[in-house]
Amino acid sequence: MKRGKNTSVKWKMVGMILLYWALPFVLMLALVGHIMADRQEKTGLERMAAQLEMDNQNSIERIDSAISDSRQATYDKTLYSYYDEFRKGSVNFDTVYNKGQYYMAKQYGKTALNHCCTFMTTQM
């Protein structure tokens, strides 16, 4: 009758350490890592949603500003007066075009945008 291998006490102790100490430790680390990753993902999604909402609000404000600027250019009759001069024949097309470009650059050029940006950065 053959007997199985005799394992030494040393290897029995290594097996018990792995089974009763290292395995639960590794499982606990995996569980904690999973929980932390889940929380990190939720936090990231919340931050992304808040950022998208803020970007959406900024886009809405910029579009509203562009609409009001467009209405202002239409209702102040400056561009229409340039066109009316052209229609009457008192000035040529190039003059009307240059006057219109100058007016638009003066009204909606970089300086107006810079004032807006300066105001917004000083408010923070």
N, CA, C and O atoms as a GROMACS GRO file, in nm:
protein
  496
    1MET      N    1   0.083  -0.115   0.000
    1MET     CA    2   0.000   0.000   0.000
    1MET      C    3   0.089   0.124   0.000
    1MET      O    4   0.178   0.142   0.083
    2LYS      N    5   0.058   0.209  -0.099
    2LYS     CA    6   0.138   0.329  -0.113
    2LYS      C    7   0.074   0.442  -0.034
    2LYS      O    8  -0.048   0.459  -0.031
    3ARG      N    9   0.156   0.514   0.026
    3ARG     CA   10   0.109   0.630   0.100
    3ARG      C   11   0.142   0.756   0.020
    3ARG      O   12   0.242   0.759  -0.052
    4GLY      N   13   0.060   0.860   0.029
    4GLY     CA   14   0.083   0.985  -0.043
    4GLY      C   15   0.208   1.055   0.009
    4GLY      O   16   0.269   1.012   0.107
    5LYS      N   17   0.242   1.159  -0.056
    5LYS     CA   18   0.358   1.236  -0.015
    5LYS      C   19   0.337   1.291   0.125
    5LYS      O   20   0.228   1.335   0.161
    6ASN      N   21   0.438   1.286   0.197
    6ASN     CA   22   0.434   1.349   0.329
    6ASN      C   23   0.472   1.495   0.311
    6ASN      O   24   0.582   1.526   0.264
    7THR      N   25   0.382   1.585   0.348
    7THR     CA   26   0.414   1.728   0.339
    7THR      C   27   0.469   1.772   0.472
    7THR      O   28   0.424   1.730   0.579
    8SER      N   29   0.566   1.858   0.462
    8SER     CA   30   0.629   1.903   0.585
    8SER      C   31   0.540   2.005   0.655
    8SER      O   32   0.445   2.058   0.597
    9VAL      N   33   0.570   2.028   0.776
    9VAL     CA   34   0.496   2.124   0.857
    9VAL      C   35   0.511   2.265   0.799
    9VAL      O   36   0.420   2.348   0.804
   10LYS      N   37   0.628   2.287   0.744
   10LYS     CA   38   0.654   2.419   0.685
   10LYS      C   39   0.555   2.447   0.573
   10LYS      O   40   0.499   2.557   0.567
   11TRP      N   41   0.531   2.352   0.483
   11TRP     CA   42   0.440   2.373   0.371
   11TRP      C   43   0.294   2.375   0.417
   11TRP      O   44   0.210   2.442   0.357
   12LYS      N   45   0.266   2.303   0.522
   12LYS     CA   46   0.131   2.310   0.578
   12LYS      C   47   0.105   2.449   0.634
   12LYS      O   48  -0.005   2.503   0.618
   13MET      N   49   0.204   2.509   0.699
   13MET     CA   50   0.190   2.644   0.754
   13MET      C   51   0.176   2.747   0.641
   13MET      O   52   0.096   2.840   0.651
   14VAL      N   53   0.253   2.730   0.532
   14VAL     CA   54   0.243   2.820   0.418
   14VAL      C   55   0.103   2.811   0.358
   14VAL      O   56   0.044   2.914   0.325
   15GLY      N   57   0.050   2.693   0.344
   15GLY     CA   58  -0.085   2.674   0.290
   15GLY      C   59  -0.190   2.737   0.380
   15GLY      O   60  -0.282   2.801   0.330
   16MET      N   61  -0.177   2.722   0.511
   16MET     CA   62  -0.273   2.782   0.604
   16MET      C   63  -0.264   2.935   0.600
   16MET      O   64  -0.365   3.004   0.608
   17ILE      N   65  -0.142   2.985   0.589
   17ILE     CA   66  -0.126   3.132   0.583
   17ILE      C   67  -0.193   3.186   0.457
   17ILE      O   68  -0.265   3.286   0.462
   18LEU      N   69  -0.169   3.120   0.345
   18LEU     CA   70  -0.230   3.164   0.221
   18LEU      C   71  -0.382   3.154   0.226
   18LEU      O   72  -0.453   3.243   0.180
   19LEU      N   73  -0.432   3.044   0.281
   19LEU     CA   74  -0.575   3.020   0.283
   19LEU      C   75  -0.648   3.110   0.382
   19LEU      O   76  -0.754   3.164   0.351
   20TYR      N   77  -0.592   3.127   0.501
   20TYR     CA   78  -0.665   3.197   0.608
   20TYR      C   79  -0.624   3.344   0.627
   20TYR      O   80  -0.694   3.418   0.696
   21TRP      N   81  -0.514   3.385   0.567
   21TRP     CA   82  -0.472   3.523   0.587
   21TRP      C   83  -0.458   3.598   0.454
   21TRP      O   84  -0.516   3.706   0.438
   22ALA      N   85  -0.384   3.545   0.362
   22ALA     CA   86  -0.357   3.617   0.236
   22ALA      C   87  -0.482   3.622   0.148
   22ALA      O   88  -0.509   3.727   0.090
   23LEU      N   89  -0.556   3.515   0.134
   23LEU     CA   90  -0.674   3.514   0.049
   23LEU      C   91  -0.780   3.615   0.096
   23LEU      O   92  -0.830   3.691   0.014
   24PRO      N   93  -0.816   3.618   0.224
   24PRO     CA   94  -0.912   3.721   0.269
   24PRO      C   95  -0.857   3.863   0.252
   24PRO      O   96  -0.932   3.956   0.220
   25PHE      N   97  -0.726   3.880   0.272
   25PHE     CA   98  -0.666   4.012   0.254
   25PHE      C   99  -0.677   4.058   0.108
   25PHE      O  100  -0.712   4.173   0.082
   26VAL      N  101  -0.649   3.969   0.015
   26VAL     CA  102  -0.658   4.001  -0.128
   26VAL      C  103  -0.804   4.028  -0.166
   26VAL      O  104  -0.831   4.121  -0.242
   27LEU      N  105  -0.896   3.949  -0.115
   27LEU     CA  106  -1.038   3.972  -0.144
   27LEU      C  107  -1.086   4.106  -0.088
   27LEU      O  108  -1.162   4.177  -0.153
   28MET      N  109  -1.040   4.140   0.032
   28MET     CA  110  -1.079   4.266   0.092
   28MET      C  111  -1.021   4.383   0.011
   28MET      O  112  -1.089   4.483  -0.011
   29LEU      N  113  -0.896   4.371  -0.032
   29LEU     CA  114  -0.838   4.475  -0.116
   29LEU      C  115  -0.915   4.492  -0.246
   29LEU      O  116  -0.938   4.604  -0.291
   30ALA      N  117  -0.954   4.382  -0.306
   30ALA     CA  118  -1.031   4.388  -0.430
   30ALA      C  119  -1.166   4.456  -0.407
   30ALA      O  120  -1.209   4.536  -0.490
   31LEU      N  121  -1.232   4.425  -0.297
   31LEU     CA  122  -1.360   4.486  -0.265
   31LEU      C  123  -1.346   4.636  -0.241
   31LEU      O  124  -1.424   4.715  -0.293
   32VAL      N  125  -1.246   4.674  -0.163
   32VAL     CA  126  -1.224   4.816  -0.136
   32VAL      C  127  -1.188   4.891  -0.265
   32VAL      O  128  -1.235   5.002  -0.288
   33GLY      N  129  -1.107   4.830  -0.348
   33GLY     CA  130  -1.071   4.891  -0.476
   33GLY      C  131  -1.193   4.909  -0.565
   33GLY      O  132  -1.208   5.012  -0.631
   34HIS      N  133  -1.280   4.810  -0.568
   34HIS     CA  134  -1.402   4.820  -0.648
   34HIS      C  135  -1.492   4.932  -0.597
   34HIS      O  136  -1.547   5.008  -0.677
   35ILE      N  137  -1.508   4.942  -0.466
   35ILE     CA  138  -1.593   5.047  -0.408
   35ILE      C  139  -1.535   5.185  -0.438
   35ILE      O  140  -1.609   5.277  -0.474
   36MET      N  141  -1.403   5.200  -0.424
   36MET     CA  142  -1.340   5.329  -0.450
   36MET      C  143  -1.352   5.367  -0.598
   36MET      O  144  -1.376   5.483  -0.630
   37ALA      N  145  -1.336   5.271  -0.687
   37ALA     CA  146  -1.349   5.299  -0.830
   37ALA      C  147  -1.493   5.339  -0.864
   37ALA      O  148  -1.515   5.428  -0.947
   38ASP      N  149  -1.590   5.274  -0.802
   38ASP     CA  150  -1.730   5.308  -0.826
   38ASP      C  151  -1.761   5.449  -0.780
   38ASP      O  152  -1.829   5.525  -0.849
   39ARG      N  153  -1.711   5.485  -0.661
   39ARG     CA  154  -1.734   5.621  -0.610
   39ARG      C  155  -1.665   5.724  -0.698
   39ARG      O  156  -1.720   5.831  -0.725
   40GLN      N  157  -1.544   5.692  -0.743
   40GLN     CA  158  -1.471   5.783  -0.831
   40GLN      C  159  -1.547   5.804  -0.962
   40GLN      O  160  -1.553   5.916  -1.013
   41GLU      N  161  -1.603   5.699  -1.014
   41GLU     CA  162  -1.680   5.708  -1.138
   41GLU      C  163  -1.804   5.796  -1.118
   41GLU      O  164  -1.835   5.880  -1.203
   42LYS      N  165  -1.874   5.775  -1.008
   42LYS     CA  166  -1.993   5.857  -0.981
   42LYS      C  167  -1.956   6.004  -0.964
   42LYS      O  168  -2.025   6.092  -1.015
   43THR      N  169  -1.846   6.030  -0.893
   43THR     CA  170  -1.802   6.168  -0.874
   43THR      C  171  -1.764   6.231  -1.007
   43THR      O  172  -1.797   6.346  -1.034
   44GLY      N  173  -1.693   6.155  -1.089
   44GLY     CA  174  -1.655   6.205  -1.221
   44GLY      C  175  -1.775   6.235  -1.308
   44GLY      O  176  -1.778   6.337  -1.378
   45LEU      N  177  -1.875   6.149  -1.304
   45LEU     CA  178  -1.997   6.172  -1.382
   45LEU      C  179  -2.072   6.295  -1.333
   45LEU      O  180  -2.126   6.372  -1.412
   46GLU      N  181  -2.076   6.313  -1.200
   46GLU     CA  182  -2.144   6.431  -1.145
   46GLU      C  183  -2.072   6.559  -1.187
   46GLU      O  184  -2.135   6.658  -1.222
   47ARG      N  185  -1.938   6.555  -1.182
   47ARG     CA  186  -1.861   6.673  -1.223
   47ARG      C  187  -1.882   6.701  -1.371
   47ARG      O  188  -1.896   6.816  -1.412
   48MET      N  189  -1.884   6.597  -1.451
   48MET     CA  190  -1.903   6.614  -1.594
   48MET      C  191  -2.041   6.671  -1.623
   48MET      O  192  -2.056   6.758  -1.709
   49ALA      N  193  -2.141   6.623  -1.553
   49ALA     CA  194  -2.277   6.675  -1.573
   49ALA      C  195  -2.286   6.822  -1.533
   49ALA      O  196  -2.350   6.901  -1.602
   50ALA      N  197  -2.221   6.858  -1.423
   50ALA     CA  198  -2.221   6.999  -1.380
   50ALA      C  199  -2.148   7.086  -1.482
   50ALA      O  200  -2.193   7.196  -1.513
   51GLN      N  201  -2.037   7.036  -1.536
   51GLN     CA  202  -1.962   7.112  -1.635
   51GLN      C  203  -2.043   7.130  -1.763
   51GLN      O  204  -2.043   7.238  -1.822
   52LEU      N  205  -2.112   7.024  -1.806
   52LEU     CA  206  -2.195   7.034  -1.926
   52LEU      C  207  -2.310   7.132  -1.905
   52LEU      O  208  -2.345   7.207  -1.997
   53GLU      N  209  -2.367   7.132  -1.788
   53GLU     CA  210  -2.475   7.226  -1.758
   53GLU      C  211  -2.425   7.370  -1.762
   53GLU      O  212  -2.492   7.459  -1.815
   54MET      N  213  -2.306   7.393  -1.706
   54MET     CA  214  -2.249   7.526  -1.708
   54MET      C  215  -2.212   7.568  -1.851
   54MET      O  216  -2.235   7.683  -1.889
   55ASP      N  217  -2.156   7.477  -1.929
   55ASP     CA  218  -2.125   7.507  -2.069
   55ASP      C  219  -2.252   7.537  -2.149
   55ASP      O  220  -2.253   7.626  -2.234
   56ASN      N  221  -2.356   7.464  -2.121
   56ASN     CA  222  -2.484   7.489  -2.187
   56ASN      C  223  -2.536   7.628  -2.152
   56ASN      O  224  -2.584   7.700  -2.240
   57GLN      N  225  -2.528   7.666  -2.027
   57GLN     CA  226  -2.574   7.797  -1.984
   57GLN      C  227  -2.491   7.908  -2.051
   57GLN      O  228  -2.545   8.009  -2.095
   58ASN      N  229  -2.359   7.887  -2.057
   58ASN     CA  230  -2.273   7.986  -2.124
   58ASN      C  231  -2.308   7.999  -2.271
   58ASN      O  232  -2.310   8.110  -2.325
   59SER      N  233  -2.336   7.887  -2.336
   59SER     CA  234  -2.373   7.891  -2.477
   59SER      C  235  -2.504   7.965  -2.497
   59SER      O  236  -2.518   8.045  -2.590
   60ILE      N  237  -2.599   7.940  -2.410
   60ILE     CA  238  -2.728   8.010  -2.418
   60ILE      C  239  -2.708   8.161  -2.401
   60ILE      O  240  -2.767   8.240  -2.474
   61GLU      N  241  -2.624   8.201  -2.305
   61GLU     CA  242  -2.600   8.343  -2.283
   61GLU      C  243  -2.531   8.407  -2.403
   61GLU      O  244  -2.563   8.519  -2.441
   62ARG      N  245  -2.435   8.335  -2.464
   62ARG     CA  246  -2.366   8.390  -2.581
   62ARG      C  247  -2.460   8.402  -2.700
   62ARG      O  248  -2.454   8.501  -2.773
   63ILE      N  249  -2.545   8.305  -2.719
   63ILE     CA  250  -2.641   8.313  -2.830
   63ILE      C  251  -2.739   8.428  -2.808
   63ILE      O  252  -2.770   8.502  -2.900
   64ASP      N  253  -2.787   8.442  -2.684
   64ASP     CA  254  -2.876   8.554  -2.653
   64ASP      C  255  -2.806   8.688  -2.676
   64ASP      O  256  -2.868   8.783  -2.726
   65SER      N  257  -2.679   8.696  -2.640
   65SER     CA  258  -2.603   8.819  -2.662
   65SER      C  259  -2.587   8.847  -2.810
   65SER      O  260  -2.598   8.962  -2.853
   66ALA      N  261  -2.561   8.743  -2.889
   66ALA     CA  262  -2.547   8.761  -3.034
   66ALA      C  263  -2.679   8.806  -3.095
   66ALA      O  264  -2.680   8.889  -3.186
   67ILE      N  265  -2.789   8.753  -3.046
   67ILE     CA  266  -2.921   8.794  -3.097
   67ILE      C  267  -2.950   8.939  -3.063
   67ILE      O  268  -2.997   9.015  -3.147
   68SER      N  269  -2.921   8.978  -2.940
   68SER     CA  270  -2.947   9.118  -2.901
   68SER      C  271  -2.855   9.213  -2.977
   68SER      O  272  -2.897   9.323  -3.014
   69ASP      N  273  -2.728   9.173  -3.000
   69ASP     CA  274  -2.637   9.257  -3.078
   69ASP      C  275  -2.688   9.271  -3.222
   69ASP      O  276  -2.680   9.378  -3.281
   70SER      N  277  -2.738   9.162  -3.276
   70SER     CA  278  -2.791   9.165  -3.412
   70SER      C  279  -2.912   9.257  -3.420
   70SER      O  280  -2.926   9.334  -3.515
   71ARG      N  281  -2.997   9.250  -3.322
   71ARG     CA  282  -3.115   9.337  -3.320
   71ARG      C  283  -3.074   9.483  -3.305
   71ARG      O  284  -3.132   9.572  -3.366
   72GLN      N  285  -2.971   9.506  -3.223
   72GLN     CA  286  -2.926   9.643  -3.205
   72GLN      C  287  -2.874   9.701  -3.336
   72GLN      O  288  -2.904   9.816  -3.369
   73ALA      N  289  -2.798   9.622  -3.411
   73ALA     CA  290  -2.747   9.670  -3.540
   73ALA      C  291  -2.862   9.695  -3.638
   73ALA      O  292  -2.854   9.785  -3.722
   74THR      N  293  -2.967   9.618  -3.626
   74THR     CA  294  -3.080   9.634  -3.717
   74THR      C  295  -3.164   9.756  -3.679
   74THR      O  296  -3.207   9.830  -3.767
   75TYR      N  297  -3.188   9.776  -3.551
   75TYR     CA  298  -3.281   9.879  -3.508
   75TYR      C  299  -3.218  10.017  -3.492
   75TYR      O  300  -3.292  10.115  -3.483
   76ASP      N  301  -3.086  10.030  -3.487
   76ASP     CA  302  -3.032  10.164  -3.470
   76ASP      C  303  -3.021  10.240  -3.602
   76ASP      O  304  -2.982  10.357  -3.604
   77LYS      N  305  -3.054  10.176  -3.712
   77LYS     CA  306  -3.070  10.237  -3.844
   77LYS      C  307  -2.940  10.290  -3.905
   77LYS      O  308  -2.945  10.355  -4.009
   78THR      N  309  -2.826  10.266  -3.843
   78THR     CA  310  -2.700  10.314  -3.900
   78THR      C  311  -2.669  10.243  -4.030
   78THR      O  312  -2.639  10.308  -4.130
   79LEU      N  313  -2.677  10.113  -4.030
   79LEU     CA  314  -2.649  10.038  -4.152
   79LEU      C  315  -2.754  10.068  -4.259
   79LEU      O  316  -2.722  10.074  -4.378
   80TYR      N  317  -2.876  10.087  -4.217
   80TYR     CA  318  -2.981  10.119  -4.314
   80TYR      C  319  -2.956  10.255  -4.377
   80TYR      O  320  -2.981  10.274  -4.496
   81SER      N  321  -2.907  10.350  -4.299
   81SER     CA  322  -2.878  10.483  -4.356
   81SER      C  323  -2.765  10.474  -4.459
   81SER      O  324  -2.768  10.544  -4.560
   82TYR      N  325  -2.666  10.387  -4.434
   82TYR     CA  326  -2.560  10.367  -4.534
   82TYR      C  327  -2.619  10.307  -4.662
   82TYR      O  328  -2.586  10.350  -4.772
   83TYR      N  329  -2.705  10.210  -4.646
   83TYR     CA  330  -2.768  10.148  -4.762
   83TYR      C  331  -2.858  10.247  -4.836
   83TYR      O  332  -2.863  10.248  -4.959
   84ASP      N  333  -2.928  10.330  -4.760
   84ASP     CA  334  -3.016  10.428  -4.820
   84ASP      C  335  -2.937  10.530  -4.903
   84ASP      O  336  -2.981  10.571  -5.010
   85GLU      N  337  -2.820  10.569  -4.854
   85GLU     CA  338  -2.732  10.657  -4.931
   85GLU      C  339  -2.692  10.590  -5.062
   85GLU      O  340  -2.690  10.654  -5.167
   86PHE      N  341  -2.660  10.462  -5.056
   86PHE     CA  342  -2.620  10.389  -5.176
   86PHE      C  343  -2.738  10.379  -5.274
   86PHE      O  344  -2.721  10.395  -5.395
   87ARG      N  345  -2.855  10.352  -5.220
   87ARG     CA  346  -2.973  10.337  -5.305
   87ARG      C  347  -3.009  10.468  -5.376
   87ARG      O  348  -3.055  10.467  -5.490
   88LYS      N  349  -2.987  10.579  -5.308
   88LYS     CA  350  -3.015  10.710  -5.368
   88LYS      C  351  -2.908  10.748  -5.470
   88LYS      O  352  -2.927  10.840  -5.550
   89GLY      N  353  -2.794  10.678  -5.465
   89GLY     CA  354  -2.688  10.705  -5.563
   89GLY      C  355  -2.588  10.808  -5.517
   89GLY      O  356  -2.503  10.850  -5.597
   90SER      N  357  -2.594  10.852  -5.391
   90SER     CA  358  -2.501  10.954  -5.345
   90SER      C  359  -2.361  10.897  -5.315
   90SER      O  360  -2.263  10.971  -5.316
   91VAL      N  361  -2.352  10.768  -5.289
   91VAL     CA  362  -2.221  10.704  -5.265
   91VAL      C  363  -2.216  10.572  -5.343
   91VAL      O  364  -2.319  10.517  -5.381
   92ASN      N  365  -2.094  10.524  -5.365
   92ASN     CA  366  -2.080  10.397  -5.437
   92ASN      C  367  -2.079  10.280  -5.339
   92ASN      O  368  -2.078  10.298  -5.217
   93PHE      N  369  -2.079  10.162  -5.395
   93PHE     CA  370  -2.087  10.040  -5.313
   93PHE      C  371  -1.967  10.025  -5.220
   93PHE      O  372  -1.983   9.986  -5.105
   94ASP      N  373  -1.848  10.055  -5.269
   94ASP     CA  374  -1.727  10.040  -5.187
   94ASP      C  375  -1.732  10.128  -5.062
   94ASP      O  376  -1.690  10.086  -4.955
   95THR      N  377  -1.783  10.247  -5.077
   95THR     CA  378  -1.794  10.337  -4.962
   95THR      C  379  -1.893  10.282  -4.860
   95THR      O  380  -1.866  10.281  -4.740
   96VAL      N  381  -2.007  10.236  -4.908
   96VAL     CA  382  -2.106  10.177  -4.817
   96VAL      C  383  -2.049  10.055  -4.748
   96VAL      O  384  -2.067  10.036  -4.628
   97TYR      N  385  -1.979   9.972  -4.825
   97TYR     CA  386  -1.920   9.850  -4.767
   97TYR      C  387  -1.817   9.886  -4.660
   97TYR      O  388  -1.817   9.827  -4.552
   98ASN      N  389  -1.730   9.981  -4.689
   98ASN     CA  390  -1.626  10.019  -4.592
   98ASN      C  391  -1.688  10.083  -4.468
   98ASN      O  392  -1.644  10.056  -4.357
   99LYS      N  393  -1.788  10.167  -4.487
   99LYS     CA  394  -1.856  10.227  -4.371
   99LYS      C  395  -1.923  10.118  -4.285
   99LYS      O  396  -1.915  10.121  -4.162
  100GLY      N  397  -1.988  10.024  -4.352
  100GLY     CA  398  -2.053   9.914  -4.280
  100GLY      C  399  -1.953   9.828  -4.204
  100GLY      O  400  -1.977   9.789  -4.090
  101GLN      N  401  -1.841   9.798  -4.268
  101GLN     CA  402  -1.737   9.718  -4.202
  101GLN      C  403  -1.680   9.793  -4.082
  101GLN      O  404  -1.658   9.733  -3.976
  102TYR      N  405  -1.656   9.923  -4.098
  102TYR     CA  406  -1.604  10.002  -3.987
  102TYR      C  407  -1.704  10.005  -3.871
  102TYR      O  408  -1.666   9.988  -3.755
  103TYR      N  409  -1.830  10.025  -3.903
  103TYR     CA  410  -1.934  10.029  -3.799
  103TYR      C  411  -1.940   9.895  -3.724
  103TYR      O  412  -1.946   9.892  -3.601
  104MET      N  413  -1.939   9.786  -3.800
  104MET     CA  414  -1.947   9.653  -3.738
  104MET      C  415  -1.824   9.625  -3.652
  104MET      O  416  -1.836   9.570  -3.543
  105ALA      N  417  -1.708   9.663  -3.701
  105ALA     CA  418  -1.585   9.642  -3.623
  105ALA      C  419  -1.586   9.726  -3.496
  105ALA      O  420  -1.542   9.681  -3.390
  106LYS      N  421  -1.636   9.850  -3.507
  106LYS     CA  422  -1.642   9.938  -3.391
  106LYS      C  423  -1.741   9.885  -3.287
  106LYS      O  424  -1.713   9.886  -3.167
  107GLN      N  425  -1.856   9.840  -3.334
  107GLN     CA  426  -1.960   9.792  -3.243
  107GLN      C  427  -1.928   9.655  -3.182
  107GLN      O  428  -1.948   9.633  -3.063
  108TYR      N  429  -1.878   9.565  -3.264
  108TYR     CA  430  -1.867   9.426  -3.221
  108TYR      C  431  -1.724   9.373  -3.231
  108TYR      O  432  -1.702   9.252  -3.236
  109GLY      N  433  -1.629   9.462  -3.232
  109GLY     CA  434  -1.489   9.421  -3.243
  109GLY      C  435  -1.437   9.362  -3.114
  109GLY      O  436  -1.512   9.338  -3.019
  110LYS      N  437  -1.307   9.340  -3.112
  110LYS     CA  438  -1.244   9.275  -2.997
  110LYS      C  439  -1.251   9.358  -2.871
  110LYS      O  440  -1.253   9.301  -2.762
  111THR      N  441  -1.254   9.489  -2.882
  111THR     CA  442  -1.255   9.571  -2.761
  111THR      C  443  -1.383   9.549  -2.682
  111THR      O  444  -1.379   9.543  -2.559
  112ALA      N  445  -1.494   9.537  -2.750
  112ALA     CA  446  -1.620   9.512  -2.678
  112ALA      C  447  -1.616   9.376  -2.610
  112ALA      O  448  -1.664   9.361  -2.498
  113LEU      N  449  -1.559   9.277  -2.678
  113LEU     CA  450  -1.548   9.145  -2.618
  113LEU      C  451  -1.451   9.146  -2.502
  113LEU      O  452  -1.472   9.076  -2.402
  114ASN      N  453  -1.343   9.222  -2.513
  114ASN     CA  454  -1.245   9.228  -2.405
  114ASN      C  455  -1.304   9.291  -2.280
  114ASN      O  456  -1.275   9.248  -2.169
  115HIS      N  457  -1.387   9.393  -2.297
  115HIS     CA  458  -1.451   9.453  -2.181
  115HIS      C  459  -1.539   9.351  -2.110
  115HIS      O  460  -1.541   9.345  -1.987
  116CYS      N  461  -1.609   9.271  -2.186
  116CYS     CA  462  -1.695   9.167  -2.129
  116CYS      C  463  -1.610   9.066  -2.053
  116CYS      O  464  -1.645   9.027  -1.941
  117CYS      N  465  -1.500   9.024  -2.111
  117CYS     CA  466  -1.414   8.924  -2.045
  117CYS      C  467  -1.350   8.981  -1.920
  117CYS      O  468  -1.338   8.911  -1.819
  118THR      N  469  -1.310   9.108  -1.926
  118THR     CA  470  -1.249   9.170  -1.808
  118THR      C  471  -1.351   9.177  -1.696
  118THR      O  472  -1.319   9.151  -1.580
  119PHE      N  473  -1.473   9.214  -1.730
  119PHE     CA  474  -1.578   9.220  -1.628
  119PHE      C  475  -1.600   9.083  -1.565
  119PHE      O  476  -1.613   9.072  -1.443
  120MET      N  477  -1.603   8.979  -1.648
  120MET     CA  478  -1.632   8.846  -1.597
  120MET      C  479  -1.517   8.795  -1.508
  120MET      O  480  -1.543   8.726  -1.410
  121THR      N  481  -1.392   8.827  -1.541
  121THR     CA  482  -1.281   8.776  -1.462
  121THR      C  483  -1.268   8.854  -1.331
  121THR      O  484  -1.220   8.798  -1.233
  122THR      N  485  -1.310   8.980  -1.327
  122THR     CA  486  -1.301   9.054  -1.201
  122THR      C  487  -1.412   9.015  -1.105
  122THR      O  488  -1.402   9.044  -0.986
  123GLN      N  489  -1.516   8.950  -1.154
  123GLN     CA  490  -1.626   8.910  -1.068
  123GLN      C  491  -1.596   8.783  -0.992
  123GLN      O  492  -1.665   8.754  -0.894
  124MET      N  493  -1.497   8.706  -1.032
  124MET     CA  494  -1.470   8.575  -0.970
  124MET      C  495  -1.392   8.587  -0.844
  124MET      O  496  -1.362   8.486  -0.781
   0.00000   0.00000   0.00000
